[in-house]
Structures are given as C-alpha cells and as structure tokens.
Amino acid sequence: MAKLNYVELPVQDVANTKAFFAAAFGWDFTDFGPTYAATMSGGTDLGLQGNRADWTAAPLAVIQVDDLEATEGAVKAAGGTITQPIFAFPGGRRFHFRDPNGNELAAMQVESH
C-alpha cells in the first residue's frame, strides 16, 4: 500500500536548517553530500535540499510505493503530469509529478537489498 513517507524542503543553508531542527525537535540528520541531508527515522522523514537547481516550488511530499513503473503509469492515466522522470538516489528511485491541481509530489520505491 502506498504511504506518505517523506517531505523534502528547499533550503538555502543546509547546516543552519539542520541546526534549527536539531535544537527545536531533537532531530538527527544524515548528510548525503554537501547540499542534502535527511532524517532517517523510518517513519515520515524530512529531507533538506540545498541545491537550488533541484528545488521544488514548495515542500515536496514523497509517496512510497511498491512498483514505481506501475505507479508512474497510474499517475499518467489519472491525469497527472510527470515533471521529472524516474531517477536513482541513495536508497532507491523516484519520479516527480503534478496532480491535476498543479501540486508537485514525488513517488519513490525503496531500493531492495
């Protein structure tokens, strides 16, 4: 079953944003290079996107699915628009899409071990 598992925020300063969330909520982050960090709680996690070229217009909700290609087809069939084709990242693969209201979201599949 698909579930919301991630929210990605566009941020200007990854280090300062990590410090804010650590101080305010006690969250720990894992760095994935100089411009990206994420919580790794196993629940609904938070990603900090510091690369301006990869920013979305608003926070990006990420929906975890079991079959990424089937989900991409279902999104298209339901009237969604693919905004970024399937790509790999540490831990899995995902694609971005807009729903019929123009909201940008992503669907991701966890890398199987």
Secondary structure as the mmCIF struct_conf table of DSSP 4:
data_model
#
loop_
_struct_conf.conf_type_id
_struct_conf.id
_struct_conf.beg_label_comp_id
_struct_conf.beg_label_asym_id
_struct_conf.beg_label_seq_id
_struct_conf.end_label_comp_id
_struct_conf.end_label_asym_id
_struct_conf.end_label_seq_id
STRN STRN1 LYS A 3 PRO A 10
BEND BEND1 GLN A 12 GLN A 12
HELX_RH_AL_P HELX_RH_AL_P1 VAL A 14 PHE A 25
STRN STRN2 THR A 30 ASP A 31
BEND BEND2 PHE A 32 GLY A 33
TURN_TY1_P TURN_TY1_P1 PRO A 34 THR A 35
STRN STRN3 TYR A 36 ALA A 38
BEND BEND3 GLY A 42 THR A 44
STRN STRN4 ASP A 45 GLN A 49
HELX_RH_3T_P HELX_RH_3T_P1 ARG A 52 ASP A 54
BEND BEND4 ALA A 57 ALA A 58
STRN STRN5 LEU A 60 GLN A 64
BEND BEND5 ASP A 66 ASP A 66
HELX_RH_AL_P HELX_RH_AL_P2 LEU A 68 ALA A 77
TURN_TY1_P TURN_TY1_P2 ALA A 78 GLY A 79
STRN STRN6 THR A 81 PHE A 89
TURN_TY1_P TURN_TY1_P3 PRO A 90 GLY A 91
STRN STRN7 GLY A 92 ARG A 98
TURN_TY1_P TURN_TY1_P4 PRO A 100 ASN A 101
BEND BEND6 GLY A 102 GLY A 102
STRN STRN8 GLU A 104 VAL A 110
HELX_LH_PP_P HELX_LH_PP_P1 GLU A 111 SER A 112
#
